Amino acid sequence: MEQKIAYEVLLAYFKDGSYLNITLNKALKADMDRHMKNRITRIVYGTLQNALLLEFHLKKFVKKVKVSEKTILLMGLYEHFFMKRPDYAIVDELVTLARQEKGARTASFINAVLRHAFLEEINFEGLSEDEVLALRTSHPLWLVKMFKKQYGQDVTIQILEADNAIPLRSGRVNTLVISRDELIKEDPRFKRGFLSEDGVLFEGGNIASTDAFKEGKVTVQDESSQLVARLLSPEKGSEVLDMCGAPGSKTTHLAALMENTGHIDVYDLYAHKEQLIQSNLKRLHVTNVTTHTADSTKLAKMLQKQYDAILLDGPCSGLGVLARKPEIKYHDSSVMDEIIPIQANLLENAYYLLKNGGKMVYSTCTLNKKENEKQIERFICHHEDMERIEEHTILPYQYHSDGFYMCLMRKK
């Protein structure tokens, strides 16, 4: 049962590039016990997190393989090398799965390949230091070299290893409704977070299935992400703009910090994402936000007003959230080249929409300095009346959180 569900989720990804988290969430039924959900999740994410390493080992035993067969084989190799289950149990379960899905011939093939592959250790002989690091942590070589250039060898190794760790179940207390101490007292499965004063860690499965979530007392949000709204720290009664708001985590945090006073305009490019923001506003009892569907790269021409504070949580390459979204590391590096000009355009719009004396935060969930520090350097170079007040990069291994960049600026 568990193997079959994990197989179906991974196969959908390998065949069609489906969104892994969405497919997995649909597959995890409400009536499943927590142990089963955890094991399926671990097989799915662990197999994909380590896919380059597992494929490297697999190529020694089979040159050409169908995607359905490859999916089963990678699952088996992951369980062998990382879950340390008895080999006979892994082979027996996956051969049974192969027989059910593809027939006796495929089952025989899976049996032979796994038994041979389990007998040998992974051999990196003849590879360079960077190639070994890339394979051992299943990151593309270009990404390893980029991180080494930007952060150095030691920090890069810690980043890559953190990307393959199991992420914490993090949430943010909705202070419009309850304090963190009150929530923890109500439900002891919540514990104080490591990083954010609004952050909690959950030890009971899925936060979204709790009564506290349904009642709007808590929402799912990584702790490093929670630092962004607090860095902007909008005044009560102020006019605030959130330029790229979906799904509304930071928007609703801004509203909580403002205690539902003042007004927040939040924009997103897609109508279905605006609906998602509206759903979160309702659940979290937020009343000072107006949602809009529009292209924020054109906002300066569309709007006739300026704001006291602006949050620009920009689109990015996502290289800080690889533990939660391992499929991102297999994207082509050209994604960054396409997104950097969009970020610059959004920053220009933010500049013209910000009042003199106003403050803004630019943030991303990537660790690529070209999208972060370098982007801000260029922006301030073009606008000498913008001053950098605070700048932070949270690396994923520091607090077992997502990697995040954020910069607070003020318009003189």
C-alpha positions in Angstrom: 0.0 0.0 0.0 2.6 2.5 1.1 5.0 1.6 -1.8 2.2 1.8 -4.3 1.2 5.3 -3.3 4.8 6.5 -3.2 5.3 5.0 -6.6 2.3 6.7 -8.1 3.3 10.1 -6.8 6.9 9.8 -8.0 5.8 8.4 -11.4 3.5 11.4 -11.9 6.5 13.7 -11.3 9.0 11.8 -13.5 6.5 11.5 -16.3 4.7 14.8 -16.3 6.7 17.1 -14.0 3.7 17.4 -11.7 3.9 19.5 -8.6 5.2 17.0 -6.1 3.7 18.6 -2.9 0.2 18.9 -4.6 0.2 15.3 -5.9 1.5 14.0 -2.5 -1.1 15.9 -0.5 -3.9 14.5 -2.7 -2.5 10.9 -2.2 -2.4 11.1 1.6 -5.9 10.4 2.6 -7.4 11.7 5.9 -8.0 8.2 7.2 -4.4 7.0 6.9 -2.5 6.7 10.1 0.4 9.0 10.8 3.1 6.4 10.5 1.9 5.5 7.0 1.8 9.1 5.9 5.3 9.8 7.3 6.7 6.7 5.5 5.2 7.6 2.1 6.4 11.2 2.5 9.9 10.1 3.3 10.1 7.7 0.4 8.8 10.3 -2.1 10.9 13.2 -0.9 14.0 11.1 -0.1 14.0 9.4 -3.5 13.7 12.8 -5.3 16.2 14.6 -3.0 18.8 11.9 -3.8 17.8 11.2 -7.4 21.1 12.2 -9.1 23.1 9.9 -6.7 20.7 7.0 -7.2 20.7 7.4 -11.0 24.5 7.5 -11.0 24.6 4.2 -9.2 21.8 2.7 -11.3 23.6 3.4 -14.6 26.2 0.8 -13.7 23.6 -1.9 -13.9 21.2 -0.8 -16.6 21.6 1.6 -19.5 18.1 2.0 -20.8 15.0 1.8 -18.7 11.4 2.8 -18.9 10.2 5.6 -16.6 7.9 3.3 -14.6 10.8 0.8 -14.0 13.2 3.6 -13.2 10.8 4.9 -10.6 10.6 1.6 -8.8 14.4 1.1 -9.0 15.2 4.5 -7.6 12.8 3.9 -4.7 14.5 0.6 -3.9 18.0 2.2 -4.0 16.8 5.0 -1.7 15.4 2.6 0.8 18.6 0.5 0.6 21.1 3.3 1.1 19.2 5.7 3.3 16.4 3.9 5.2 18.5 0.8 6.0 15.7 -1.6 5.7 16.5 -5.3 5.2 17.3 -5.9 1.5 15.0 -8.9 1.2 12.0 -6.8 2.4 12.7 -4.0 -0.1 13.1 -6.4 -3.0 10.0 -8.5 -2.0 7.8 -5.4 -1.8 9.0 -3.8 -5.0 8.9 -7.0 -7.0 5.3 -7.4 -5.9 4.5 -3.8 -6.8 6.2 -4.3 -10.3 4.2 -7.5 -10.9 0.9 -5.7 -10.0 1.7 -2.6 -12.1 3.5 -4.0 -15.1 3.5 -7.8 -15.0 5.8 -10.8 -14.5 8.5 -9.8 -16.9 9.0 -6.3 -15.3 8.9 -8.0 -11.9 11.8 -10.3 -12.9 13.8 -7.4 -14.3 13.3 -5.3 -11.1 14.3 -8.3 -8.9 17.6 -8.9 -10.9 18.7 -5.2 -11.0 18.0 -4.5 -7.4 19.8 -7.6 -6.2 22.9 -6.7 -8.2 22.8 -3.0 -7.3 22.5 -3.8 -3.5 25.7 -5.8 -3.6 27.9 -2.9 -4.5 28.7 0.4 -2.8 28.5 3.7 -4.7 31.9 4.3 -6.4 33.1 7.8 -7.2 36.5 6.8 -8.6 37.9 9.1 -11.3 35.6 12.0 -10.4 36.7 15.5 -9.3 36.0 16.9 -5.8 33.1 19.1 -7.1 31.6 16.2 -9.1 31.7 13.9 -6.0 30.1 16.6 -3.9 27.4 17.2 -6.5 26.6 13.5 -6.8 26.8 12.8 -3.1 24.3 15.5 -2.3 22.3 15.2 -5.6 22.7 18.8 -6.7 23.6 19.7 -10.3 27.2 20.6 -10.8 26.5 24.2 -11.9 24.7 24.8 -8.6 27.5 23.4 -6.5 30.0 25.6 -8.4 27.8 28.7 -8.0 27.4 28.2 -4.2 31.1 27.6 -3.8 31.9 30.8 -5.6 29.4 32.8 -3.6 29.8 31.2 -0.1 33.0 29.1 -0.1 33.5 25.4 0.3 32.6 24.9 4.0 29.3 26.8 3.9 28.4 25.2 0.6 28.7 21.7 2.0 26.4 22.7 4.9 23.8 24.2 2.6 23.8 21.1 0.3 23.4 18.7 3.2 20.6 20.8 4.8 18.8 20.7 1.4 18.5 16.9 1.9 17.3 17.1 5.5 13.6 16.5 6.6 12.1 19.9 7.0 10.4 20.9 10.3 6.7 21.4 10.5 6.6 25.1 11.1 3.7 27.5 11.8 3.0 31.1 12.7 0.6 32.0 15.6 -2.1 34.4 14.5 -1.8 37.1 17.1 -5.1 38.6 16.0 -6.7 35.6 17.8 -4.3 34.1 20.3 -0.8 34.4 21.8 1.9 31.8 21.3 1.9 30.8 24.9 -1.9 30.4 24.9 -1.8 28.2 21.8 0.9 26.0 23.3 -1.2 25.7 26.5 -4.3 24.7 24.4 -2.4 22.2 22.3 1.0 20.9 23.7 1.9 19.4 20.3 2.9 22.9 19.4 6.3 24.1 20.7 8.1 27.4 20.6 10.1 28.0 17.4 13.9 28.6 17.2 13.9 31.8 15.1 10.6 33.8 15.0 8.8 35.3 18.0 5.6 34.2 16.3 6.9 30.8 15.3 5.8 27.4 16.5 6.9 23.9 15.6 4.4 21.1 15.4 5.0 17.5 16.5 1.7 15.9 15.6 1.6 15.5 11.8 0.0 18.1 9.5 -0.7 21.5 11.0 -3.5 22.1 8.5 -5.5 19.2 9.9 -5.6 20.7 13.5 -8.5 22.6 15.0 -6.2 25.5 15.7 -5.5 25.9 12.0 -9.2 25.6 11.0 -10.1 28.2 13.6 -7.5 30.6 12.3 -5.2 30.5 15.4 -2.2 29.3 13.5 -1.1 29.1 9.8 1.6 27.1 8.0 4.6 29.2 7.5 8.4 28.6 7.8 10.1 30.5 10.5 12.6 32.4 8.3 9.7 33.6 6.1 8.1 35.0 9.3 11.0 37.4 9.7 10.1 39.3 6.5 6.9 41.1 7.8 8.6 41.9 11.1 11.5 43.4 9.3 9.1 45.8 7.4 7.2 46.3 10.7 4.5 48.6 9.3 2.9 51.2 11.6 -0.6 50.8 12.8 -3.0 52.8 10.6 -0.5 53.0 7.7 -1.1 52.3 4.0 0.8 49.2 2.9 1.3 47.5 -0.4 2.2 43.8 -0.8 3.2 43.4 -4.5 3.4 39.6 -4.8 1.1 38.3 -2.1 0.0 34.7 -2.8 -0.8 32.6 -0.8 -1.1 35.4 1.8 1.2 34.2 4.5 3.2 37.5 4.7 0.1 39.6 4.0 -1.8 38.2 6.9 1.3 38.5 9.1 1.4 42.2 8.2 -2.2 42.6 9.1 -1.6 40.9 12.5 1.3 43.3 13.2 -1.0 46.2 12.3 -3.7 44.8 14.5 -6.2 45.0 11.6 -5.8 48.8 11.4 -4.8 50.9 8.4 -5.1 49.3 5.0 -3.1 46.7 2.9 -3.5 46.4 -0.9 -2.2 42.9 -2.0 -1.6 41.9 -5.6 -1.0 38.7 -7.5 -0.7 37.9 -11.1 -3.3 35.1 -11.2 -7.0 35.2 -10.3 -6.9 31.7 -8.7 -4.1 32.9 -6.4 -6.1 35.9 -5.4 -8.9 33.5 -4.3 -6.3 31.6 -2.3 -5.3 34.9 -0.5 -9.0 35.7 0.2 -9.5 32.2 1.7 -6.5 32.8 4.1 -7.8 36.3 5.0 -11.1 34.8 6.0 -9.7 31.9 8.0 -7.2 34.2 9.8 -9.8 36.9 10.6 -8.1 39.6 8.7 -10.3 42.7 7.9 -7.9 45.4 6.6 -6.8 43.9 3.3 -8.1 44.4 -0.3 -7.0 41.8 -2.9 -6.3 42.5 -6.5 -5.3 40.5 -9.6 -2.8 42.4 -11.7 0.8 42.4 -13.0 2.9 44.2 -10.4 5.5 45.0 -13.0 3.0 47.6 -14.3 1.6 48.8 -11.0 3.4 52.2 -11.1 1.4 53.2 -14.2 -1.9 51.7 -12.9 -2.0 53.3 -9.5 -2.5 56.9 -8.5 -1.4 56.5 -4.9 1.8 56.0 -2.9 2.4 53.9 0.2 4.0 54.2 3.6 5.4 50.7 3.4 5.9 48.2 0.6 6.6 44.5 0.8 8.1 43.0 -2.4 8.5 39.2 -1.8 9.7 38.7 -5.3 9.6 35.7 -7.6 12.9 33.9 -7.5 14.8 30.7 -8.3 13.7 29.1 -5.0 17.2 27.9 -4.0 16.5 28.4 -0.3 13.6 25.9 -0.2 15.1 22.8 -1.7 14.4 20.7 1.4 10.7 21.4 0.8 10.7 21.4 -3.0 13.6 19.2 -4.1 12.4 19.3 -7.7 13.6 22.9 -8.0 17.3 21.9 -8.0 16.7 20.0 -11.2 15.5 23.1 -13.0 17.7 24.5 -15.7 20.0 27.3 -14.7 18.5 29.6 -17.3 15.5 30.1 -15.0 17.7 32.6 -13.0 18.6 34.6 -16.1 14.9 35.0 -17.0 13.8 36.0 -13.5 16.5 38.6 -12.6 15.1 41.3 -15.0 11.6 40.7 -13.6 12.9 41.3 -10.1 14.6 44.5 -11.2 11.3 45.7 -12.9 9.3 45.0 -9.7 11.8 47.0 -7.7 11.5 49.9 -10.1 7.7 49.8 -9.6 8.1 49.6 -5.9 10.3 52.7 -5.9 7.8 54.9 -7.6 4.9 53.7 -5.4 6.8 54.4 -2.2 6.3 57.7 -0.4 9.3 59.9 0.6 10.3 58.7 4.0 8.6 55.4 3.4 10.2 52.0 3.9 10.2 48.8 1.8 11.4 45.2 2.2 12.7 43.2 -0.8 12.8 39.5 0.0 13.3 36.1 -1.8 13.5 32.5 -0.8 16.7 32.0 -2.8 20.4 32.0 -1.8 21.7 33.2 -5.2 23.4 36.5 -4.5 22.7 37.7 -8.1 19.0 37.8 -7.2 19.7 39.2 -3.7 22.6 41.4 -2.7 23.7 42.1 -6.3 20.1 43.0 -7.2 19.8 45.5 -4.4 23.3 47.0 -5.1 22.1 47.7 -8.7 18.8 49.1 -7.5 20.4 51.5 -4.9 23.0 52.5 -7.5 20.1 53.7 -9.8 18.3 55.4 -6.9 20.6 57.3 -4.6 17.7 58.4 -2.4 17.2 54.7 -1.3 19.2 53.7 1.7 19.8 50.2 2.9 18.9 49.9 6.6 19.1 46.1 7.3 20.0 43.1 5.3 19.9 39.4 6.3 20.5 36.0 4.7 19.2 33.0 6.6 21.0 29.9 5.5 19.0 26.6 5.7 21.4 24.8 8.1 21.5 27.6 10.7 18.0 27.1 12.2 16.8 24.1 10.2 14.6 26.5 8.3 14.1 27.6 4.7 16.9 29.8 3.2 15.8 33.4 2.9 17.1 36.8 2.0 15.6 40.1 3.1 16.6 43.7 2.8 15.0 46.7 4.5 15.3 50.1 2.7 14.1 53.6 3.3 13.4 56.3 0.7 15.0 59.5 2.0 
